[in-house]
């Protein structure tokens, strides 16, 4: 298993190196270089941006704003999504009330709510957090509902035979059964929230990685745009792998956590 993982990493690095070399050669040997910077130039710009200012703030401050926004919105969407999903799964009345409304709202992309949020709350933090919340909420509800509703009835029956009350059954049977599904929702929701915070910053922020990209676009600065894209990619990869690592530690007993 370790050899397979090592091979996967090596092949991934090889693929990245081939891509960068091809990019560099394409810029050097064709007219693409007139329109597009080389990877070396982009890397140099990344270093200079990290050491200096991008707009009014250093690069690390822009990244901090983006992570703070996504952290707050993600936390709210996770907590409320888990609660709503559990209510839908374990309460017939709650499911009858919430499910039709959720079915209507769920297909609407989070970014679609931006005009309404801007009209209601302006272009400040409430609008940005609202877009992030909407992006992650539905994933949490669906995965939590799926996990809690798929609890093995035999386990619930065995707990009842042993004298467990409803609270104990929920805490010791239903909730552990739903945890792997909840972690699945947390992973998908985190990715969605990360994409949403960038879209929100592009439309209604004066700092953040999304703002960096739009600022580069407005100024015709392709290097700044590419630096922002690279940061988005790297941070997204780190966040996804972090969630997988947490799941593997906390859910080692489940199939998904192995």
C-alpha positions in Angstrom: 0.0 0.0 0.0 2.8 2.4 0.9 4.5 1.7 -2.5 1.3 2.4 -4.3 0.9 5.7 -2.5 4.6 6.6 -3.3 4.1 5.7 -6.9 1.0 7.9 -7.1 2.9 10.8 -5.6 5.8 10.4 -8.0 3.6 10.1 -11.0 1.7 13.2 -9.9 5.0 15.2 -9.5 6.2 13.9 -12.9 2.9 15.1 -14.5 3.3 18.5 -12.9 6.9 18.9 -14.1 6.0 17.9 -17.6 3.1 20.4 -17.6 5.4 23.2 -16.4 8.2 22.4 -18.9 5.6 22.3 -21.7 4.2 25.6 -20.6 7.7 27.2 -20.5 8.7 25.9 -23.9 5.4 27.0 -25.4 6.0 30.5 -24.1 9.6 30.6 -25.3 9.2 29.1 -28.7 5.8 30.4 -29.9 3.9 33.6 -30.0 2.0 32.6 -26.9 4.7 34.4 -24.9 3.3 37.7 -26.2 0.0 37.1 -24.4 0.9 34.7 -21.6 3.7 34.8 -19.0 6.0 31.9 -18.4 5.8 29.8 -15.2 9.1 31.2 -14.1 7.7 34.8 -14.3 4.6 33.8 -12.5 6.7 32.1 -9.7 8.8 35.3 -9.4 5.6 37.4 -9.2 4.3 35.0 -6.4 7.5 35.6 -4.4 7.5 39.3 -4.9 3.8 39.5 -3.9 4.5 37.5 -0.8 7.2 40.0 0.2 5.4 43.2 -0.8 1.9 44.6 -1.1 -0.9 43.7 -3.4 -3.2 46.7 -3.3 -3.3 47.9 0.3 -2.4 44.7 2.0 0.3 42.0 1.9 -0.5 38.7 0.2 -0.8 36.9 3.5 -3.4 39.4 4.7 -5.5 38.8 1.6 -5.3 35.1 2.2 -6.2 35.6 5.8 -9.3 37.5 4.9 -10.4 34.7 2.5 -9.8 32.0 5.0 -11.6 33.9 7.8 -14.7 34.4 5.6 -14.8 30.8 4.5 -14.2 29.6 8.1 -17.1 31.5 9.5 -19.5 30.7 6.7 -18.4 27.1 6.7 -18.9 26.7 10.4 -22.4 28.2 10.3 -23.4 26.0 7.3 -22.0 22.9 8.9 -23.7 23.3 12.3 -27.1 24.3 10.9 -26.9 21.7 8.1 -26.2 18.9 10.5 -29.1 20.0 12.7 -31.6 20.3 9.8 -30.4 16.9 8.4 -30.9 15.2 11.7 -34.4 16.7 12.2 -35.4 15.6 8.7 -34.1 12.1 9.2 -35.6 11.4 12.7 -38.7 13.5 12.8 -41.6 12.6 10.4 -43.2 16.0 11.0 -39.9 17.9 10.6 -39.2 16.0 7.3 -42.7 16.8 6.0 -42.3 20.5 6.8 -38.7 21.0 5.7 -38.2 18.6 2.8 -40.5 20.4 0.3 -38.9 23.8 1.0 -35.4 22.3 0.8 -36.2 20.6 -2.5 -37.2 23.9 -4.0 -34.2 25.9 -2.7 -31.5 23.2 -3.1 -31.1 23.4 -7.0 -30.5 27.2 -6.8 -26.7 27.9 -7.1 -25.4 29.9 -4.2 -24.0 32.6 -6.4 -27.6 33.3 -7.7 -28.5 34.7 -4.2 -25.8 37.4 -4.5 -28.0 40.1 -6.1 -30.6 39.7 -3.4 -28.0 39.7 -0.6 -26.5 42.9 -2.0 -29.9 44.6 -2.2 -30.7 43.5 1.3 -27.4 43.8 3.1 -25.1 45.8 0.8 -21.6 44.6 -0.2 -20.2 43.9 3.2 -19.5 40.8 5.2 -23.1 39.7 5.7 -23.5 39.3 2.0 -20.2 37.4 1.6 -21.0 35.1 4.5 -24.5 34.5 3.2 -23.2 33.3 -0.1 -20.7 31.0 1.6 -23.4 29.6 3.9 -25.7 28.8 1.0 -22.9 27.1 -0.9 -22.2 24.7 1.9 -25.6 24.2 3.6 -27.3 21.9 1.2 -24.4 19.4 1.1 -24.4 19.2 4.9 -28.2 18.7 5.0 -28.2 16.0 2.3 -25.3 13.9 3.7 -26.5 14.2 7.3 -30.0 13.2 6.3 -28.7 10.3 4.3 -26.5 9.0 7.1 -29.0 9.3 9.9 -31.8 7.8 7.8 -29.7 4.7 6.8 -29.1 3.6 10.4 -29.5 -0.2 10.6 -32.9 -0.9 12.1 -31.5 -4.0 13.7 -29.1 -1.9 15.7 -31.9 0.4 16.9 -34.0 -2.7 17.8 -31.1 -4.2 19.8 -30.6 -1.0 21.7 -34.3 -0.9 22.5 -34.2 -4.5 23.8 -31.3 -3.5 26.1 -33.5 -0.8 27.6 -32.0 2.3 25.9 -34.3 5.3 25.7 -34.6 7.5 22.6 -31.9 9.9 23.7 -29.4 7.1 24.2 -30.4 5.5 20.9 -29.8 8.8 19.1 -26.5 9.4 20.9 -25.0 5.9 20.8 -26.5 4.4 17.6 -27.9 6.9 15.1 -25.2 9.6 15.5 -22.2 7.3 15.2 -23.9 5.7 12.1 -24.2 9.1 10.5 -20.7 10.3 11.3 -19.0 9.0 8.1 -21.7 10.6 6.0 -21.4 13.8 7.9 -17.6 13.9 7.2 -18.3 13.3 3.5 -20.6 16.3 3.6 -18.0 18.3 5.5 -15.5 17.7 2.7 -17.8 18.6 -0.1 -19.2 21.6 1.8 -15.6 22.9 2.5 -14.8 22.8 -1.2 -18.0 24.5 -2.1 -17.5 27.2 0.5 -13.9 27.8 -0.7 -15.2 28.4 -4.3 -18.0 30.5 -3.0 -15.8 32.9 -1.0 -13.8 33.6 -4.0 -16.9 34.4 -6.1 -18.2 36.6 -3.2 -14.9 38.5 -3.0 -14.8 39.0 -6.8 -18.2 40.8 -6.5 -18.3 42.6 -3.2 -15.0 42.8 -1.4 -12.0 45.1 -1.2 -9.5 42.4 -0.1 -9.0 38.7 -0.4 -7.8 36.3 -3.1 -10.9 36.8 -5.2 -10.4 40.6 -5.1 -6.8 40.0 -6.2 -7.9 38.2 -9.3 -10.5 40.8 -10.3 -8.0 43.6 -9.6 -5.5 41.9 -11.9 -8.2 41.6 -14.5 -9.1 45.2 -14.3 -5.5 46.3 -14.6 -4.6 43.8 -17.4 -2.1 42.1 -15.0 -2.2 38.5 -16.1 0.6 37.5 -13.7 -1.5 38.7 -10.7 -4.5 36.8 -12.0 -2.4 33.6 -12.3 -0.9 34.1 -8.8 -4.4 34.2 -7.4 -5.4 31.1 -9.3 -2.3 29.2 -8.0 -3.1 30.2 -4.4 -6.7 29.1 -4.9 -5.5 25.7 -6.2 -2.9 25.1 -3.5 -5.1 26.2 -0.6 -8.0 24.1 -1.9 -5.8 21.1 -2.1 -4.5 21.6 1.4 -8.0 22.0 2.8 -9.3 18.9 1.1 -6.3 16.8 2.3 -6.6 18.1 5.8 -10.3 17.1 5.9 -9.4 13.6 4.6 -6.7 13.3 7.3 -9.1 14.3 10.0 -11.6 11.8 8.8 -9.0 9.0 8.6 -8.2 9.6 12.3 -11.7 10.1 13.7 -13.5 7.6 11.4 -10.8 4.8 11.1 -13.5 2.3 12.0 -15.6 3.1 9.0 -15.1 2.2 5.3 -14.6 5.8 4.3 -12.1 6.5 7.1 -9.7 3.7 6.1 
